[in-house]
Amino acid sequence: MGSALRAEATSPQTTSRPLRAWQQAALGQYEEQSPKDFLVTATPGAGKTTFALTLAARLLSRREVARVVVVAPTDHLRLQWAEAADAMGIVLDPNLTNAVGPVRAGTQGYVTTYAQVAGKPMLHAARATAVKSLVILDEVHHAGDGLSWGEAVEEAYGMAARRLCLTGTPFRTKPDERIPFVRYEEDTFEGEAGGLVSRADYTYGYKEALADNVVRPVVFAAYTGTSRWRNSAGEVVAASLSEAGTKSVEMQAWRTALDPKGQWVPHVIAAMDDRITHLREEGGMPDAAGLILASDQDDARAYAKIVRRVTGKAAELILSDDPKASKKIERFATGSARIAVCVRMISEGVDVPRAAVLAWMTSYRTPLFFAQAVGRVVRSRSPHESATVFLPAVRPLLSLAASMEEQRNHVMPPPKSQPDEELGALDLPPREPREGEMKQWEALEADARFAHVLHSGTAHTGEGTGPAVVVGEEDEEFLGIPGLLTPAQTAELLAKRDDELRLRIAASHRADADDFMVVEDHPDEDDAGRSWRDAAELRREINRLVNRVAARTAQPQAVVHTQLRQSVPGPPSASASVDVLRARRERLRTML
């Protein structure tokens, strides 16, 4: 242990704030065991990235590894990991593609995605074994996303020197897909032996994080309402979100409530906006923001228009096919915009500490997605902060909300004789009607009204049989902070504001949404200041200069590139170091 402490003192750079107790304990356990594989399960927002990079810095400083490879779920998280590593003095290239062989000189590794690894697993295997490498598999449950991803990850990193697996939700919707590098043990399932369950080396759950003030307490505000839709027989059906009789009726009522043409969505957006205003003006969070999760991009665009109509301010619309999506997430995380509307871009791993309110306007209902999405609003910055989640009052979501504090492992039960029953838990997209076939469902209208607050698994409506709860203006300032207002008082407040919101929404709904701009454009931020960003800009500048030299000398661009590499030796620009790229840029300038 003495050598570990000496190495820590000479590590590239320490974090800007002290390590949390769980991070120190997990690091101590790792140092003691020095394992090849180590799985950390920590609730979203607990600080898995800081733990992993601190460990990486120690291993690099002790020369136990010479390279760090991070595998993340999305492209945006590549940048987030690289930024965090850069702050700790570790240079990780987030722009390395599968078209480039060697890792760029001047870096200590790179950040890639599971999709890229699946594209060329042998390339990544070569990089991970060329030198002793620490492979960090962020949200490793993604390696269970189908056989191709899992097999590729296993092929790419099976021979790596060290592997660190991280997850906040180590379970999958499909129970028969084993996650690579995760240890499974025999366990009982439904009273019978033969199942497998994952075992983490270190676990830090939401309950522990809440006790340590690492995450915010969450108040779930459930909204019900009556939905009306037309079925395939042309009949008009009406049902309440919270009182639907069958799963099929409940799902249709839920989908109807989420339809942008109804009243449920604008009503809940107004309640969300009201909560953000309260947090900014009275709750000690002047930069408080909210996230709206939509089922698809069409709904997201429609919801953004509703936000503009109801609140008078443009929402940040973040869609996966937008080339500026990562920049928009970064801008929203550091800016002052009140609400962002997205589909799945902010559902996992993305760090937006000022986001404290979430509106669940999607039909997704898996435990994995729910935990990750709620995790976007629970990251605590100070003890007084709290999070609020607005959601439809449907049984699947209320059940997930009630079990937020439960510990979950990845369970692989024995095969069942009726596999079709498993499909009931999946979020399968509705089948589109064939040509000439009548639609199975058509939304007509939906209203919204406050149902209850869910606290510690118990619903509070604010309509008890005893005397009404009296809440003054001073109490109202503490809405949503457990210990200062009781759950019954919180429910009473939300119910009291419901009629007021309904009047406001009715007035705004009559306005023409098309009169408003949905998303304001913002100037692009400066990309300079980071080693990998410098390299990317230098490559673009070199290409521009090569074009100018080629035009001036009447030579093909390939010839100019060859002459440039002869004048300034080194690898191709895609994998060249910043120093080599700068030298080539200066050489090109002398040729003009």
Beta strands, then each sheet from edge to edge (+ up, - down):
strand 1: 37-42
strand 2: 67-72
strand 3: 109-113
strand 4: 133-137
strand 5: 162-167
strand 6: 183-189
strand 7: 192-199
strand 8: 202-204
strand 9: 218-224
strand 10: 226-231
strand 11: 236-240
strand 12: 289-294
strand 13: 316-318
strand 14: 339-342
strand 15: 355-361
strand 16: 387-392
strand 17: 411-412
strand 18: 441-446
strand 19: 449-455
strand 20: 458-460
sheet 1: 3+ 2+ 4+ 5+ 1+ 8+
sheet 2: 6+ 7- 17+
sheet 3: 13+ 14+ 12+ 15+ 16+ 9+ 19- 20+
sheet 4: 11+ 10- 18+
end
